[in-house]
């Protein structure tokens, strides 16, 4: 139905362009035959514009404009019948101007519908991506209750926007789409925060495992050193253990850079007492 309406609108614009060529040649328009032809084209363009308006639920507002155009066209017919073709043409030109104005408004309306439809498609895709991300986090045990509530509201707004667009109310549809977009942005912001926390928690888990494994290697090394030089082992331990405690704290915070810096400091302590052998 929408495509058919668009086709009718295009045909109407084509018909009006043909009439415009007559309008651009006033010397030819004086001939009554030319005015008759223009009136025929007027009727065809009028019917097609009215059909396009009906398809979009705009028939009432368009009919009001057409009433003015029809009154002028009827005056043109009366003048034509009395042989006053010059005056008839003047009236018809005004009627045609009204039709062109209607056609332009309908064309803008169609473009607005297309833009809103495109926006709704983009928002629907964004909603789908957020839904999938939230589902994965929920399965991983994260609390996504608030995010899901926002997505539910956004879904309802999108449905309202679709109904408004189907009813040829693009302004209302756009308003609902914008509300949905704001809700999706809020949900996306909360999701980003949650993902950052999730990544940091995951990193903290990995760093904690790494630090504990590193601490075990340090302990084994200290035991080896203690066999040959208990005093040296004690000195190294006194400097290394505070560093290991700091490493554990940095790991729990997901601070990779701090963990690596402290690891270098631990190794530097071994080198200080053992030289390159540490």
Backbone as CSV, one residue per row, in Angstrom:
resi,resn,N_x,N_y,N_z,CA_x,CA_y,CA_z,C_x,C_y,C_z
1,UNK,0.834,-1.200,0.000,0.000,0.000,0.000,0.868,1.249,0.000
2,UNK,1.933,1.220,0.824,2.803,2.391,0.895,3.498,2.629,-0.427
3,UNK,3.988,1.553,-1.069,4.661,1.720,-2.361,3.697,2.256,-3.413
4,UNK,2.448,1.761,-3.397,1.459,2.229,-4.366,1.203,3.712,-4.170
5,UNK,1.110,4.131,-2.895,0.891,5.550,-2.626,2.037,6.397,-3.117
6,UNK,3.250,5.909,-2.935,4.415,6.645,-3.412,4.392,6.771,-4.934
7,UNK,3.995,5.681,-5.594,3.932,5.703,-7.054,2.907,6.732,-7.531
8,UNK,1.772,6.778,-6.849,0.749,7.757,-7.211,1.257,9.187,-7.010
9,UNK,1.988,9.381,-5.924,2.533,10.713,-5.663,3.506,11.124,-6.755
10,UNK,4.346,10.179,-7.179,5.298,10.472,-8.252,4.568,10.818,-9.532
11,UNK,3.513,10.040,-9.861,2.733,10.320,-11.068,2.088,11.696,-10.999
12,UNK,1.625,12.047,-9.816,1.010,13.360,-9.659,2.015,14.470,-9.911
13,UNK,3.211,14.296,-9.395,4.254,15.301,-9.605,4.629,15.405,-11.081
14,UNK,4.636,14.253,-11.768,4.935,14.257,-13.200,3.866,15.028,-13.959
15,UNK,2.604,14.760,-13.606,1.515,15.465,-14.270,1.618,16.963,-14.053
16,UNK,1.966,17.354,-12.847,2.102,18.778,-12.542,3.252,19.409,-13.318
17,UNK,4.315,18.632,-13.527,5.445,19.166,-14.285,5.058,19.412,-15.739
18,UNK,4.162,18.555,-16.263,3.681,18.757,-17.632,2.877,20.043,-17.722
19,UNK,2.020,20.245,-16.699,1.222,21.465,-16.677,2.120,22.680,-16.554
20,UNK,3.204,22.544,-15.815,4.127,23.665,-15.619,4.732,24.116,-16.933
21,UNK,4.914,23.181,-17.876,5.471,23.570,-19.174,4.485,24.457,-19.927
22,UNK,3.196,24.179,-19.733,2.178,25.039,-20.348,2.194,26.401,-19.668
23,UNK,2.314,26.393,-18.335,2.318,27.633,-17.579,3.485,28.522,-17.979
24,UNK,4.587,27.926,-18.371,5.770,28.694,-18.744,5.621,29.340,-20.123
25,UNK,4.542,28.994,-20.833,4.341,29.542,-22.180,2.975,30.229,-22.244
26,UNK,2.846,31.442,-21.666,1.539,32.100,-21.593,0.914,32.385,-22.938
27,UNK,1.700,32.602,-23.977,1.123,32.899,-25.276,0.330,31.711,-25.812
28,UNK,0.743,30.487,-25.471,0.010,29.298,-25.917,-1.198,29.054,-25.019
29,UNK,-1.062,29.433,-23.767,-2.141,29.178,-22.813,-3.390,29.981,-23.135
30,UNK,-3.281,31.025,-23.955,-4.456,31.831,-24.322,-5.440,31.032,-25.154
31,UNK,-4.945,30.033,-25.826,-5.838,29.199,-26.636,-6.704,28.351,-25.723
32,UNK,-7.994,28.349,-25.981,-8.926,27.601,-25.133,-8.615,26.107,-25.099
33,UNK,-8.101,25.582,-26.209,-7.762,24.157,-26.235,-6.676,23.814,-25.238
34,UNK,-5.740,24.745,-25.078,-4.662,24.517,-24.118,-5.206,24.516,-22.689
35,UNK,-6.128,25.401,-22.412,-6.711,25.464,-21.075,-7.490,24.186,-20.773
36,UNK,-8.201,23.668,-21.797,-8.946,22.423,-21.613,-8.004,21.280,-21.254
37,UNK,-6.869,21.225,-21.968,-5.883,20.173,-21.677,-5.338,20.317,-20.253
38,UNK,-5.080,21.552,-19.849,-4.560,21.788,-18.499,-5.582,21.368,-17.448
39,UNK,-6.876,21.602,-17.715,-7.916,21.181,-16.778,-7.980,19.667,-16.645
40,UNK,-7.771,18.952,-17.749,-7.754,17.486,-17.696,-6.588,16.985,-16.830
41,UNK,-5.447,17.611,-17.040,-4.282,17.233,-16.235,-4.494,17.585,-14.763
42,UNK,-5.174,18.675,-14.512,-5.496,19.076,-13.141,-6.298,17.980,-12.444
43,UNK,-7.304,17.455,-13.123,-8.160,16.427,-12.532,-7.373,15.151,-12.223
44,UNK,-6.511,14.760,-13.161,-5.706,13.551,-12.933,-4.761,13.735,-11.743
45,UNK,-4.091,14.901,-11.705,-3.167,15.178,-10.610,-3.916,15.234,-9.279
46,UNK,-5.106,15.822,-9.311,-5.913,15.932,-8.095,-6.265,14.549,-7.546
47,UNK,-6.694,13.656,-8.426,-7.075,12.307,-7.997,-5.888,11.562,-7.393
48,UNK,-4.736,11.704,-8.033,-3.558,10.983,-7.545,-3.052,11.529,-6.214
49,UNK,-3.099,12.835,-6.054,-2.711,13.430,-4.781,-3.668,13.005,-3.666
50,UNK,-4.958,12.963,-3.987,-5.941,12.559,-2.991,-5.725,11.103,-2.579
51,UNK,-5.396,10.252,-3.553,-5.142,8.841,-3.241,-3.905,8.703,-2.353
52,UNK,-2.854,9.443,-2.674,-1.637,9.402,-1.852,-1.924,9.880,-0.441
53,UNK,-2.774,10.893,-0.312,-3.136,11.410,1.011,-3.949,10.386,1.791
54,UNK,-4.876,9.697,1.104,-5.689,8.667,1.757,-4.805,7.547,2.310
55,UNK,-3.793,7.162,1.551,-2.894,6.092,1.985,-2.130,6.459,3.250
56,UNK,-2.021,7.761,3.534,-1.253,8.215,4.691,-2.126,8.839,5.775
57,UNK,-3.418,8.704,5.642,-4.303,9.229,6.669,-4.351,10.740,6.715
58,UNK,-4.036,11.395,5.589,-4.005,12.856,5.555,-5.137,13.436,4.715
59,UNK,-6.125,12.615,4.422,-7.146,13.019,3.468,-7.924,14.253,3.934
60,UNK,-8.177,14.371,5.247,-8.968,15.512,5.741,-8.244,16.838,5.502
61,UNK,-6.961,16.879,5.865,-6.214,18.129,5.693,-6.004,18.443,4.213
62,UNK,-5.793,17.410,3.390,-5.593,17.624,1.962,-6.890,18.080,1.301
63,UNK,-8.011,17.529,1.737,-9.292,17.916,1.149,-9.574,19.405,1.347
64,UNK,-9.166,19.935,2.504,-9.379,21.355,2.751,-8.626,22.204,1.734
65,UNK,-7.378,21.792,1.466,-6.588,22.519,0.468,-7.176,22.327,-0.925
66,UNK,-7.665,21.105,-1.196,-8.244,20.818,-2.514,-9.532,21.611,-2.748
67,UNK,-10.253,21.891,-1.678,-11.489,22.682,-1.834,-11.162,24.051,-2.422
68,UNK,-10.081,24.629,-1.971,-9.686,25.937,-2.507,-9.270,25.817,-3.971
69,UNK,-8.507,24.737,-4.254,-8.053,24.530,-5.633,-9.236,24.228,-6.550
70,UNK,-10.176,23.411,-6.068,-11.341,23.044,-6.874,-12.202,24.275,-7.188
71,UNK,-12.337,25.168,-6.211,-13.130,26.380,-6.441,-12.524,27.209,-7.569
72,UNK,-11.198,27.302,-7.554,-10.518,28.054,-8.616,-10.645,27.347,-9.956
73,UNK,-10.540,25.995,-9.936,-10.662,25.230,-11.176,-12.068,25.343,-11.754
74,UNK,-13.068,25.357,-10.885,-14.452,25.511,-11.353,-14.674,26.892,-11.965
75,UNK,-14.067,27.901,-11.345,-14.157,29.244,-11.927,-13.497,29.270,-13.302
76,UNK,-12.358,28.544,-13.411,-11.658,28.484,-14.695,-12.544,27.841,-15.757
77,UNK,-13.291,26.794,-15.381,-14.193,26.126,-16.343,-15.297,27.087,-16.803
78,UNK,-15.839,27.804,-15.847,-16.908,28.748,-16.197,-16.399,29.819,-17.156
79,UNK,-15.197,30.306,-16.867,-14.606,31.324,-17.742,-14.286,30.744,-19.113
80,UNK,-13.839,29.478,-19.106,-13.534,28.812,-20.371,-14.798,28.682,-21.221
81,UNK,-15.902,28.298,-20.571,-17.169,28.143,-21.285,-17.660,29.467,-21.880
82,UNK,-17.319,30.563,-21.202,-17.744,31.867,-21.711,-16.749,32.437,-22.712
83,UNK,-15.654,31.652,-22.972,-14.684,32.071,-23.963,-13.583,32.965,-23.433
84,UNK,-13.561,33.203,-22.118,-12.531,34.054,-21.517,-11.361,33.180,-21.078
85,UNK,-10.564,32.753,-22.055,-9.488,31.801,-21.767,-8.347,32.416,-20.968
86,UNK,-8.085,33.692,-21.159,-6.992,34.343,-20.425,-7.294,34.361,-18.930
87,UNK,-8.517,34.740,-18.559,-8.901,34.732,-17.148,-8.981,33.304,-16.613
88,UNK,-9.458,32.400,-17.493,-9.535,30.992,-17.083,-8.150,30.473,-16.719
89,UNK,-7.188,30.838,-17.544,-5.812,30.386,-17.283,-5.270,30.970,-15.979
90,UNK,-5.584,32.215,-15.700,-5.133,32.853,-14.466,-5.678,32.107,-13.245
91,UNK,-6.964,31.737,-13.285,-7.558,30.982,-12.174,-6.924,29.593,-12.052
92,UNK,-6.715,28.967,-13.206,-6.167,27.609,-13.189,-4.742,27.593,-12.664
93,UNK,-3.991,28.642,-13.004,-2.619,28.719,-12.497,-2.602,28.715,-10.976
94,UNK,-3.535,29.427,-10.357,-3.606,29.458,-8.903,-3.999,28.094,-8.341
95,UNK,-4.932,27.426,-9.040,-5.339,26.083,-8.602,-4.168,25.113,-8.682
96,UNK,-3.398,25.213,-9.772,-2.230,24.342,-9.941,-1.166,24.626,-8.879
97,UNK,-1.051,25.884,-8.503,-0.101,26.236,-7.452,-0.440,25.546,-6.140
98,UNK,-1.745,25.466,-5.842,-2.179,24.763,-4.622,-1.845,23.281,-4.711
99,UNK,-2.071,22.668,-5.878,-1.736,21.251,-6.040,-0.243,20.998,-5.853
100,UNK,0.563,21.893,-6.413,2.013,21.719,-6.252,2.409,21.829,-4.780
101,UNK,1.777,22.740,-4.063,2.058,22.895,-2.629,1.688,21.623,-1.864
102,UNK,0.535,21.033,-2.219,0.120,19.771,-1.575,1.130,18.668,-1.878
103,UNK,1.552,18.591,-3.142,2.500,17.545,-3.544,3.818,17.679,-2.785
104,UNK,4.286,18.917,-2.626,5.545,19.129,-1.884,5.406,18.681,-0.434
105,UNK,4.259,19.027,0.177,4.051,18.637,1.572,3.969,17.112,1.721
106,UNK,3.295,16.476,0.775,3.214,15.011,0.825,4.597,14.378,0.647
107,UNK,5.390,14.968,-0.231,6.731,14.435,-0.447,7.568,14.563,0.828
108,UNK,7.453,15.716,1.502,8.151,15.898,2.783,7.645,14.889,3.808
109,UNK,6.330,14.657,3.802,5.724,13.716,4.738,6.262,12.302,4.503
110,UNK,6.348,11.919,3.229,6.866,10.584,2.885,8.314,10.448,3.346
111,UNK,9.111,11.486,3.116,10.503,11.446,3.553,10.594,11.319,5.072
112,UNK,9.707,12.025,5.772,9.704,11.948,7.237,9.383,10.529,7.692
113,UNK,8.392,9.897,7.043,8.057,8.517,7.385,9.237,7.593,7.168
114,UNK,9.941,7.798,6.052,11.095,6.955,5.759,12.186,7.125,6.803
115,UNK,12.435,8.391,7.204,13.475,8.647,8.205,13.122,7.994,9.539
116,UNK,11.859,8.100,9.930,11.431,7.492,11.200,11.533,5.975,11.111
117,UNK,11.118,5.408,9.974,11.209,3.953,9.792,12.649,3.489,9.885
118,UNK,13.564,4.252,9.278,14.988,3.915,9.342,15.503,3.996,10.776
119,UNK,15.066,5.022,11.503,15.476,5.180,12.908,14.982,4.008,13.742
120,UNK,13.748,3.589,13.514,13.188,2.459,14.271,13.971,1.181,14.005
121,UNK,14.409,0.989,12.773,15.212,-0.196,12.449,16.544,-0.169,13.194
122,UNK,17.182,1.005,13.235,18.470,1.120,13.945,18.296,0.875,15.443
123,UNK,17.228,1.427,15.993,16.975,1.233,17.423,16.668,-0.229,17.739
124,UNK,15.934,-0.889,16.842,15.615,-2.303,17.050,16.892,-3.147,17.035
125,UNK,17.817,-2.821,16.129,19.085,-3.561,16.088,19.888,-3.318,17.369
126,UNK,19.890,-2.065,17.842,20.611,-1.744,19.081,20.010,-2.501,20.260
127,UNK,18.678,-2.561,20.295,18.000,-3.301,21.357,18.392,-4.773,21.321
128,UNK,18.460,-5.347,20.130,18.849,-6.749,19.996,20.259,-7.009,20.518
129,UNK,21.183,-6.100,20.175,22.569,-6.270,20.649,22.647,-6.175,22.179
130,UNK,21.916,-5.220,22.737,21.927,-5.070,24.197,21.299,-6.281,24.869
131,UNK,20.217,-6.789,24.298,19.560,-7.984,24.845,20.542,-9.152,24.928
132,UNK,21.305,-9.358,23.852,22.249,-10.487,23.825,23.356,-10.304,24.863
133,UNK,23.863,-9.086,24.983,24.931,-8.825,25.952,24.434,-9.030,27.382
134,UNK,23.225,-8.557,27.654,22.656,-8.700,28.991,22.422,-10.170,29.327
135,UNK,21.972,-10.927,28.348,21.727,-12.351,28.575,23.013,-13.080,28.969
136,UNK,24.119,-12.751,28.295,25.405,-13.389,28.622,25.856,-13.037,30.037
137,UNK,25.693,-11.772,30.399,26.093,-11.353,31.744,25.205,-11.998,32.805
138,UNK,23.920,-12.121,32.502,23.008,-12.763,33.444,23.380,-14.225,33.640
139,UNK,23.719,-14.900,32.553,24.134,-16.306,32.644,25.438,-16.453,33.427
140,UNK,26.260,-15.385,33.391,27.530,-15.415,34.131,27.338,-15.076,35.608
141,UNK,26.101,-14.767,35.997,25.813,-14.526,37.405,25.763,-13.069,37.825
142,UNK,25.795,-12.145,36.867,25.761,-10.724,37.210,24.316,-10.242,37.348
143,UNK,24.133,-9.238,38.198,22.804,-8.661,38.425,22.494,-7.649,37.314
144,UNK,21.563,-7.990,36.476,21.214,-7.114,35.342,19.744,-6.694,35.411
145,UNK,19.163,-6.752,36.599,17.730,-6.453,36.760,17.374,-5.055,36.268
146,UNK,18.154,-4.062,36.676,17.850,-2.682,36.294,18.005,-2.467,34.791
147,UNK,19.039,-3.063,34.217,19.258,-2.924,32.774,18.107,-3.565,32.008
148,UNK,17.665,-4.739,32.448,16.561,-5.429,31.776,15.277,-4.604,31.858
149,UNK,15.080,-3.914,32.968,13.885,-3.071,33.107,13.929,-1.918,32.100
150,UNK,15.099,-1.320,31.931,15.246,-0.235,30.953,14.992,-0.736,29.536
151,UNK,15.510,-1.920,29.232,15.304,-2.488,27.901,13.831,-2.814,27.669
152,UNK,13.155,-3.252,28.714,11.722,-3.533,28.593,10.928,-2.264,28.280
153,UNK,11.284,-1.172,28.951,10.624,0.116,28.672,10.904,0.566,27.244
154,UNK,12.163,0.415,26.829,12.539,0.818,25.467,11.768,-0.005,24.435
155,UNK,11.603,-1.291,24.715,10.873,-2.168,23.793,9.418,-1.703,23.654
156,UNK,8.814,-1.317,24.767,7.427,-0.833,24.734,7.315,0.462,23.925
157,UNK,8.286,1.369,24.125,8.274,2.629,23.384,8.445,2.391,21.882
158,UNK,9.290,1.435,21.536,9.477,1.119,20.115,8.194,0.573,19.508
159,UNK,7.485,-0.244,20.272,6.228,-0.790,19.769,5.199,0.326,19.582
160,UNK,5.165,1.263,20.520,4.256,2.409,20.382,4.628,3.236,19.153
161,UNK,5.924,3.386,18.922,6.379,4.149,17.753,5.970,3.451,16.462
162,UNK,6.081,2.130,16.435,5.690,1.373,15.232,4.192,1.541,14.951
163,UNK,3.406,1.493,16.023,1.955,1.651,15.826,1.625,3.052,15.308
164,UNK,2.327,4.043,15.848,2.094,5.419,15.388,2.490,5.576,13.923
165,UNK,3.599,4.960,13.540,4.041,5.050,12.151,3.075,4.320,11.225
166,UNK,2.576,3.170,11.674,1.586,2.429,10.862,0.313,3.243,10.695
167,UNK,0.017,4.076,11.685,-1.167,4.935,11.601,-0.874,6.261,10.927
168,UNK,0.315,6.347,10.290,0.729,7.559,9.554,0.777,8.784,10.466
169,UNK,1.385,8.601,11.648,1.606,9.704,12.579,3.104,9.805,12.859
170,UNK,3.866,10.265,11.862,5.322,10.259,11.997,5.859,11.096,13.146
171,UNK,5.209,12.212,13.460,5.683,13.044,14.573,5.577,12.294,15.891
172,UNK,4.430,11.655,16.102,4.251,10.866,17.320,5.237,9.701,17.346
173,UNK,5.417,9.061,16.187,6.356,7.944,16.093,7.777,8.395,16.427
174,UNK,8.137,9.573,15.914,9.483,10.092,16.180,9.671,10.391,17.666
175,UNK,8.655,10.958,18.295,8.739,11.262,19.730,8.929,9.987,20.541
176,UNK,8.159,8.944,20.206,8.283,7.665,20.916,9.648,7.028,20.641
177,UNK,10.124,7.160,19.411,11.429,6.594,19.057,12.538,7.277,19.853
178,UNK,12.426,8.587,20.015,13.435,9.317,20.792,13.421,8.880,22.254
179,UNK,12.233,8.665,22.796,12.137,8.172,24.173,12.796,6.804,24.290
180,UNK,12.543,5.947,23.295,13.179,4.623,23.290,14.691,4.748,23.205
181,UNK,15.159,5.678,22.368,16.597,5.884,22.218,17.251,6.319,23.517
182,UNK,16.578,7.202,24.259,17.123,7.655,25.548,17.211,6.493,26.536
183,UNK,16.189,5.655,26.546,16.198,4.493,27.437,17.308,3.519,27.055
184,UNK,17.500,3.326,25.751,18.560,2.418,25.289,19.945,2.964,25.640
185,UNK,20.104,4.287,25.515,21.391,4.890,25.868,21.675,4.724,27.357
186,UNK,20.639,4.888,28.170,20.810,4.709,29.616,21.170,3.254,29.930
187,UNK,20.491,2.322,29.261,20.792,0.904,29.465,22.208,0.578,28.999
188,UNK,22.592,1.149,27.855,23.938,0.899,27.327,25.004,1.436,28.270
189,UNK,24.745,2.601,28.873,25.700,3.192,29.819,25.877,2.282,31.031
190,UNK,24.764,1.795,31.569,24.848,0.886,32.719,25.534,-0.427,32.336
191,UNK,25.263,-0.875,31.114,25.895,-2.111,30.653,27.402,-1.931,30.521
192,UNK,27.833,-0.768,29.995,29.268,-0.507,29.883,29.939,-0.514,31.259
193,UNK,29.272,0.106,32.229,29.823,0.121,33.588,29.940,-1.300,34.143
194,UNK,28.904,-2.086,33.908,28.912,-3.464,34.401,29.999,-4.290,33.713
195,UNK,30.161,-4.075,32.407,31.200,-4.796,31.674,32.590,-4.421,32.163
196,UNK,32.780,-3.132,32.465,34.073,-2.708,33.005,34.352,-3.393,34.336
197,UNK,33.311,-3.452,35.181,33.487,-4.133,36.470,33.750,-5.615,36.269
198,UNK,33.020,-6.202,35.324,33.190,-7.632,35.055,34.604,-7.931,34.556
199,UNK,35.098,-7.081,33.637,36.455,-7.288,33.130,37.492,-7.120,34.237
200,UNK,37.251,-6.120,35.097,38.194,-5.876,36.187,38.187,-7.040,37.173
201,UNK,37.001,-7.563,37.451,36.903,-8.716,38.347,37.616,-9.925,37.747
202,UNK,37.414,-10.122,36.456,38.074,-11.252,35.779,39.585,-11.074,35.810
203,UNK,40.032,-9.844,35.548,41.465,-9.572,35.591,42.002,-9.763,36.997
204,UNK,41.227,-9.325,37.991,41.655,-9.481,39.383,41.827,-10.961,39.736
205,UNK,40.917,-11.794,39.256,41.022,-13.237,39.514,42.296,-13.811,38.897
206,UNK,42.564,-13.431,37.663,43.764,-13.936,36.990,45.037,-13.429,37.654
207,UNK,45.053,-12.156,38.016,46.235,-11.589,38.664,46.478,-12.232,40.027
208,UNK,45.389,-12.497,40.749,45.526,-13.139,42.067,46.149,-14.519,41.922
209,UNK,45.692,-15.266,40.917,46.286,-16.595,40.688,47.768,-16.466,40.316
210,UNK,48.060,-15.480,39.484,49.454,-15.276,39.066,50.338,-14.913,40.259
211,UNK,49.857,-13.980,41.102,50.656,-13.533,42.252,50.886,-14.687,43.225
212,UNK,49.863,-15.516,43.455,50.025,-16.647,44.369,51.043,-17.645,43.818
213,UNK,50.978,-17.872,42.511,51.965,-18.779,41.895,53.372,-18.190,41.993
214,UNK,53.484,-16.884,41.786,54.779,-16.204,41.886,55.309,-16.269,43.318
215,UNK,54.419,-16.073,44.300,54.812,-16.125,45.708,55.336,-17.513,46.070
216,UNK,54.732,-18.551,45.489,55.210,-19.915,45.760,56.609,-20.126,45.196
217,UNK,56.850,-19.570,44.014,58.187,-19.700,43.426,59.217,-18.945,44.280
218,UNK,58.800,-17.790,44.795,59.689,-17.016,45.677,60.011,-17.816,46.935
219,UNK,58.994,-18.435,47.494,59.208,-19.223,48.716,60.147,-20.389,48.464
220,UNK,59.980,-21.070,47.331,60.881,-22.187,47.008,62.318,-21.685,46.866
221,UNK,62.474,-20.526,46.244,63.807,-19.950,46.052,64.439,-19.585,47.394
222,UNK,63.640,-19.046,48.287,64.160,-18.672,49.603,64.617,-19.900,50.388
223,UNK,63.878,-20.986,50.256,64.266,-22.219,50.947,65.592,-22.749,50.404
224,UNK,65.767,-22.636,49.091,67.038,-23.066,48.499,68.198,-22.214,49.024
225,UNK,67.972,-20.898,49.111,69.014,-19.972,49.577,69.328,-20.241,51.051
226,UNK,68.257,-20.537,51.827,68.438,-20.757,53.272,69.332,-21.953,53.552
227,UNK,69.364,-22.933,52.655,70.221,-24.100,52.860,71.699,-23.714,52.862
228,UNK,72.032,-22.744,52.050,73.425,-22.307,51.951,73.714,-21.111,52.852
229,UNK,72.719,-20.185,52.970,72.949,-18.975,53.763,71.642,-18.513,54.384
230,UNK,71.314,-19.022,55.568,70.076,-18.626,56.245,69.999,-17.120,56.455
231,UNK,71.120,-16.488,56.739,71.125,-15.054,56.986,70.696,-14.280,55.735
232,UNK,71.239,-14.689,54.596,70.872,-14.026,53.336,69.389,-14.231,53.029
233,UNK,68.928,-15.443,53.264,67.514,-15.749,53.017,66.616,-14.877,53.883
234,UNK,67.002,-14.674,55.150,66.197,-13.838,56.054,66.154,-12.390,55.580
235,UNK,67.303,-11.904,55.103,67.362,-10.525,54.628,66.463,-10.334,53.399
236,UNK,66.554,-11.308,52.510,65.707,-11.216,51.298,64.234,-11.293,51.676
237,UNK,63.910,-12.210,52.585,62.515,-12.381,52.992,61.956,-11.101,53.618
238,UNK,62.762,-10.454,54.449,62.291,-9.239,55.124,61.942,-8.131,54.129
239,UNK,62.619,-8.112,52.979,62.331,-7.080,51.977,61.260,-7.528,50.974
240,UNK,61.224,-8.839,50.725,60.320,-9.350,49.689,58.879,-9.505,50.177
241,UNK,58.707,-9.940,51.417,57.353,-10.221,51.897,56.434,-8.993,51.851
242,UNK,56.898,-7.786,52.257,56.017,-6.611,52.120,55.637,-6.332,50.650
243,UNK,56.599,-6.603,49.763,56.310,-6.404,48.338,55.272,-7.399,47.838
244,UNK,55.367,-8.635,48.322,54.376,-9.647,47.931,52.984,-9.285,48.456
245,UNK,52.924,-8.741,49.674,51.633,-8.306,50.213,51.035,-7.194,49.351
246,UNK,51.901,-6.284,48.917,51.430,-5.207,48.028,50.957,-5.767,46.695
247,UNK,51.660,-6.787,46.217,51.250,-7.430,44.956,49.868,-8.048,45.081
248,UNK,49.620,-8.697,46.225,48.312,-9.326,46.438,47.198,-8.270,46.449
249,UNK,47.475,-7.134,47.085,46.486,-6.054,47.131,46.227,-5.499,45.727
250,UNK,47.302,-5.247,44.977,47.154,-4.717,43.613,46.402,-5.692,42.721
251,UNK,46.670,-6.993,42.924,45.980,-8.020,42.132,44.485,-8.019,42.425
252,UNK,44.123,-7.883,43.696,42.695,-7.885,44.068,41.965,-6.678,43.495
253,UNK,42.717,-5.625,43.210,42.135,-4.415,42.618,42.178,-4.440,41.092
254,UNK,42.761,-5.488,40.528,42.859,-5.591,39.077,43.875,-4.633,38.489
255,UNK,44.870,-4.249,39.282,45.867,-3.271,38.847,47.082,-3.990,38.261
256,UNK,47.029,-4.276,36.976,48.082,-5.030,36.309,49.419,-4.287,36.353
257,UNK,49.396,-3.004,36.074,50.639,-2.229,36.030,51.359,-2.264,37.380
258,UNK,50.600,-2.126,38.458,51.199,-2.164,39.801,51.762,-3.543,40.108
259,UNK,51.066,-4.580,39.728,51.549,-5.950,39.958,52.895,-6.172,39.258
260,UNK,52.978,-5.752,38.012,54.219,-5.941,37.257,55.362,-5.110,37.843
261,UNK,55.049,-3.903,38.297,56.072,-3.055,38.908,56.616,-3.691,40.181
262,UNK,55.730,-4.220,41.005,56.161,-4.870,42.250,56.932,-6.151,41.961
263,UNK,56.545,-6.874,40.944,57.293,-8.085,40.557,58.738,-7.724,40.224
264,UNK,58.913,-6.626,39.463,60.280,-6.197,39.141,61.061,-5.838,40.401
265,UNK,60.380,-5.242,41.361,61.056,-4.881,42.614,61.482,-6.132,43.393
266,UNK,60.628,-7.154,43.399,60.982,-8.415,44.077,62.222,-9.032,43.441
267,UNK,62.240,-9.081,42.132,63.391,-9.659,41.431,64.649,-8.824,41.679
268,UNK,64.463,-7.505,41.799,65.611,-6.633,42.068,66.214,-6.928,43.433
269,UNK,65.380,-7.288,44.416,65.888,-7.647,45.751,66.764,-8.895,45.664
270,UNK,66.293,-9.892,44.907,67.094,-11.109,44.743,68.428,-10.786,44.066
271,UNK,68.378,-9.930,43.049,69.623,-9.597,42.359,70.587,-8.832,43.272
272,UNK,70.002,-8.011,44.153,70.849,-7.222,45.065,71.690,-8.133,45.949
273,UNK,71.088,-9.243,46.408,71.820,-10.116,47.326,72.528,-11.265,46.631
274,UNK,72.008,-11.652,45.472,72.578,-12.822,44.812,73.304,-12.484,43.513
275,UNK,73.188,-11.250,43.062,73.783,-10.908,41.761,72.894,-11.453,40.658
276,UNK,73.466,-11.736,39.510,72.688,-12.225,38.347,72.142,-13.612,38.561
277,UNK,72.600,-14.343,39.554,72.147,-15.725,39.794,70.688,-15.732,40.238
278,UNK,70.157,-14.602,40.814,68.757,-14.590,41.293,67.796,-14.546,40.177
